[in-house]
Amino acid sequence: MSTRNVYFLIIGALLLVGLAIFWSPTARSQINATPSWVPIGVSSSGNTSTVWFHEPSSRQTLACQTIAAQGSGITGIKCVTAKLP
């Protein structure tokens, strides 16, 4: 095989790879970044409060409760998620 044919084969292969990269689809994220949490209940006892949320599309529940330290009031919120059967 002549060197001229080898150059044409290399250039053709590089062109083919370049076109394949150009026309290949890009990756798209499937993450739902904005879940639609629906509030379903609230309760309070003393200086603690709890709220429950539900997301129908993923069947997940979320419960958040305030954390109170003695003498300093509310110091934070603790949340727990679970998937419904």
Biotite code that builds the C-alpha atoms (Angstrom):
import biotite.structure as struc

atoms = struc.array([
    struc.Atom([0.000, 0.000, 0.000], chain_id="A", res_id=1, res_name="MET", atom_name="CA", element="C"),
    struc.Atom([1.392, 3.372, -0.946], chain_id="A", res_id=2, res_name="SER", atom_name="CA", element="C"),
    struc.Atom([1.953, 6.102, 1.608], chain_id="A", res_id=3, res_name="THR", atom_name="CA", element="C"),
    struc.Atom([-0.589, 8.271, -0.205], chain_id="A", res_id=4, res_name="ARG", atom_name="CA", element="C"),
    struc.Atom([-3.342, 5.684, 0.427], chain_id="A", res_id=5, res_name="ASN", atom_name="CA", element="C"),
    struc.Atom([-2.312, 5.387, 4.084], chain_id="A", res_id=6, res_name="VAL", atom_name="CA", element="C"),
    struc.Atom([-2.632, 9.175, 4.531], chain_id="A", res_id=7, res_name="TYR", atom_name="CA", element="C"),
    struc.Atom([-6.077, 9.125, 2.914], chain_id="A", res_id=8, res_name="PHE", atom_name="CA", element="C"),
    struc.Atom([-7.159, 6.288, 5.237], chain_id="A", res_id=9, res_name="LEU", atom_name="CA", element="C"),
    struc.Atom([-5.897, 8.142, 8.331], chain_id="A", res_id=10, res_name="ILE", atom_name="CA", element="C"),
    struc.Atom([-7.580, 11.399, 7.280], chain_id="A", res_id=11, res_name="ILE", atom_name="CA", element="C"),
    struc.Atom([-10.820, 9.551, 6.491], chain_id="A", res_id=12, res_name="GLY", atom_name="CA", element="C"),
    struc.Atom([-10.776, 7.763, 9.861], chain_id="A", res_id=13, res_name="ALA", atom_name="CA", element="C"),
    struc.Atom([-10.159, 11.032, 11.732], chain_id="A", res_id=14, res_name="LEU", atom_name="CA", element="C"),
    struc.Atom([-12.947, 12.723, 9.796], chain_id="A", res_id=15, res_name="LEU", atom_name="CA", element="C"),
    struc.Atom([-15.307, 9.850, 10.568], chain_id="A", res_id=16, res_name="LEU", atom_name="CA", element="C"),
    struc.Atom([-14.493, 9.996, 14.303], chain_id="A", res_id=17, res_name="VAL", atom_name="CA", element="C"),
    struc.Atom([-14.947, 13.777, 14.300], chain_id="A", res_id=18, res_name="GLY", atom_name="CA", element="C"),
    struc.Atom([-18.354, 13.496, 12.636], chain_id="A", res_id=19, res_name="LEU", atom_name="CA", element="C"),
    struc.Atom([-19.434, 10.749, 15.046], chain_id="A", res_id=20, res_name="ALA", atom_name="CA", element="C"),
    struc.Atom([-18.510, 12.927, 18.031], chain_id="A", res_id=21, res_name="ILE", atom_name="CA", element="C"),
    struc.Atom([-20.256, 15.953, 16.512], chain_id="A", res_id=22, res_name="PHE", atom_name="CA", element="C"),
    struc.Atom([-23.531, 14.106, 15.819], chain_id="A", res_id=23, res_name="TRP", atom_name="CA", element="C"),
    struc.Atom([-23.659, 11.970, 18.965], chain_id="A", res_id=24, res_name="SER", atom_name="CA", element="C"),
    struc.Atom([-26.370, 12.977, 21.455], chain_id="A", res_id=25, res_name="PRO", atom_name="CA", element="C"),
    struc.Atom([-25.321, 14.704, 24.645], chain_id="A", res_id=26, res_name="THR", atom_name="CA", element="C"),
    struc.Atom([-26.109, 13.301, 28.083], chain_id="A", res_id=27, res_name="ALA", atom_name="CA", element="C"),
    struc.Atom([-29.143, 14.762, 29.812], chain_id="A", res_id=28, res_name="ARG", atom_name="CA", element="C"),
    struc.Atom([-29.837, 14.643, 33.512], chain_id="A", res_id=29, res_name="SER", atom_name="CA", element="C"),
    struc.Atom([-32.927, 12.756, 34.619], chain_id="A", res_id=30, res_name="GLN", atom_name="CA", element="C"),
    struc.Atom([-32.951, 14.267, 38.112], chain_id="A", res_id=31, res_name="ILE", atom_name="CA", element="C"),
    struc.Atom([-36.100, 16.049, 39.197], chain_id="A", res_id=32, res_name="ASN", atom_name="CA", element="C"),
    struc.Atom([-34.576, 19.086, 40.893], chain_id="A", res_id=33, res_name="ALA", atom_name="CA", element="C"),
    struc.Atom([-37.885, 20.567, 41.983], chain_id="A", res_id=34, res_name="THR", atom_name="CA", element="C"),
    struc.Atom([-39.986, 17.982, 43.796], chain_id="A", res_id=35, res_name="PRO", atom_name="CA", element="C"),
    struc.Atom([-43.600, 18.892, 44.474], chain_id="A", res_id=36, res_name="SER", atom_name="CA", element="C"),
    struc.Atom([-43.961, 18.299, 48.207], chain_id="A", res_id=37, res_name="TRP", atom_name="CA", element="C"),
    struc.Atom([-47.553, 18.560, 49.443], chain_id="A", res_id=38, res_name="VAL", atom_name="CA", element="C"),
    struc.Atom([-48.034, 19.473, 53.130], chain_id="A", res_id=39, res_name="PRO", atom_name="CA", element="C"),
    struc.Atom([-50.226, 16.876, 54.856], chain_id="A", res_id=40, res_name="ILE", atom_name="CA", element="C"),
    struc.Atom([-50.017, 17.638, 58.568], chain_id="A", res_id=41, res_name="GLY", atom_name="CA", element="C"),
    struc.Atom([-48.656, 19.788, 61.380], chain_id="A", res_id=42, res_name="VAL", atom_name="CA", element="C"),
    struc.Atom([-48.433, 19.228, 65.117], chain_id="A", res_id=43, res_name="SER", atom_name="CA", element="C"),
    struc.Atom([-46.788, 20.880, 68.097], chain_id="A", res_id=44, res_name="SER", atom_name="CA", element="C"),
    struc.Atom([-46.131, 19.915, 71.674], chain_id="A", res_id=45, res_name="SER", atom_name="CA", element="C"),
    struc.Atom([-44.370, 22.194, 74.121], chain_id="A", res_id=46, res_name="GLY", atom_name="CA", element="C"),
    struc.Atom([-41.588, 23.978, 72.243], chain_id="A", res_id=47, res_name="ASN", atom_name="CA", element="C"),
    struc.Atom([-41.287, 21.412, 69.404], chain_id="A", res_id=48, res_name="THR", atom_name="CA", element="C"),
    struc.Atom([-43.190, 21.373, 66.126], chain_id="A", res_id=49, res_name="SER", atom_name="CA", element="C"),
    struc.Atom([-43.444, 18.700, 63.440], chain_id="A", res_id=50, res_name="THR", atom_name="CA", element="C"),
    struc.Atom([-44.611, 18.993, 59.840], chain_id="A", res_id=51, res_name="VAL", atom_name="CA", element="C"),
    struc.Atom([-45.257, 16.183, 57.325], chain_id="A", res_id=52, res_name="TRP", atom_name="CA", element="C"),
    struc.Atom([-45.014, 16.382, 53.529], chain_id="A", res_id=53, res_name="PHE", atom_name="CA", element="C"),
    struc.Atom([-45.823, 13.917, 50.742], chain_id="A", res_id=54, res_name="HIS", atom_name="CA", element="C"),
    struc.Atom([-44.610, 13.748, 47.137], chain_id="A", res_id=55, res_name="GLU", atom_name="CA", element="C"),
    struc.Atom([-47.166, 11.748, 45.122], chain_id="A", res_id=56, res_name="PRO", atom_name="CA", element="C"),
    struc.Atom([-44.964, 11.074, 42.070], chain_id="A", res_id=57, res_name="SER", atom_name="CA", element="C"),
    struc.Atom([-42.217, 9.293, 44.023], chain_id="A", res_id=58, res_name="SER", atom_name="CA", element="C"),
    struc.Atom([-44.420, 8.104, 46.931], chain_id="A", res_id=59, res_name="ARG", atom_name="CA", element="C"),
    struc.Atom([-42.007, 9.656, 49.433], chain_id="A", res_id=60, res_name="GLN", atom_name="CA", element="C"),
    struc.Atom([-42.843, 11.249, 52.760], chain_id="A", res_id=61, res_name="THR", atom_name="CA", element="C"),
    struc.Atom([-40.857, 13.856, 54.640], chain_id="A", res_id=62, res_name="LEU", atom_name="CA", element="C"),
    struc.Atom([-41.151, 14.704, 58.336], chain_id="A", res_id=63, res_name="ALA", atom_name="CA", element="C"),
    struc.Atom([-39.342, 17.709, 59.806], chain_id="A", res_id=64, res_name="CYS", atom_name="CA", element="C"),
    struc.Atom([-39.133, 18.530, 63.499], chain_id="A", res_id=65, res_name="GLN", atom_name="CA", element="C"),
    struc.Atom([-37.687, 21.546, 65.276], chain_id="A", res_id=66, res_name="THR", atom_name="CA", element="C"),
    struc.Atom([-34.818, 20.908, 67.676], chain_id="A", res_id=67, res_name="ILE", atom_name="CA", element="C"),
    struc.Atom([-34.854, 22.943, 70.860], chain_id="A", res_id=68, res_name="ALA", atom_name="CA", element="C"),
    struc.Atom([-31.960, 23.254, 73.290], chain_id="A", res_id=69, res_name="ALA", atom_name="CA", element="C"),
    struc.Atom([-32.662, 23.872, 76.950], chain_id="A", res_id=70, res_name="GLN", atom_name="CA", element="C"),
    struc.Atom([-32.907, 27.583, 77.626], chain_id="A", res_id=71, res_name="GLY", atom_name="CA", element="C"),
    struc.Atom([-31.897, 28.738, 74.127], chain_id="A", res_id=72, res_name="SER", atom_name="CA", element="C"),
    struc.Atom([-35.041, 28.155, 72.062], chain_id="A", res_id=73, res_name="GLY", atom_name="CA", element="C"),
    struc.Atom([-35.003, 26.551, 68.637], chain_id="A", res_id=74, res_name="ILE", atom_name="CA", element="C"),
    struc.Atom([-31.510, 25.546, 67.484], chain_id="A", res_id=75, res_name="THR", atom_name="CA", element="C"),
    struc.Atom([-32.284, 23.672, 64.271], chain_id="A", res_id=76, res_name="GLY", atom_name="CA", element="C"),
    struc.Atom([-34.537, 21.428, 62.232], chain_id="A", res_id=77, res_name="ILE", atom_name="CA", element="C"),
    struc.Atom([-34.147, 17.687, 61.693], chain_id="A", res_id=78, res_name="LYS", atom_name="CA", element="C"),
    struc.Atom([-35.820, 16.039, 58.669], chain_id="A", res_id=79, res_name="CYS", atom_name="CA", element="C"),
    struc.Atom([-36.339, 12.363, 57.835], chain_id="A", res_id=80, res_name="VAL", atom_name="CA", element="C"),
    struc.Atom([-37.587, 10.870, 54.541], chain_id="A", res_id=81, res_name="THR", atom_name="CA", element="C"),
    struc.Atom([-39.205, 7.506, 53.874], chain_id="A", res_id=82, res_name="ALA", atom_name="CA", element="C"),
    struc.Atom([-40.719, 5.788, 50.850], chain_id="A", res_id=83, res_name="LYS", atom_name="CA", element="C"),
    struc.Atom([-44.289, 4.556, 51.111], chain_id="A", res_id=84, res_name="LEU", atom_name="CA", element="C"),
    struc.Atom([-44.996, 0.949, 50.150], chain_id="A", res_id=85, res_name="PRO", atom_name="CA", element="C"),
])
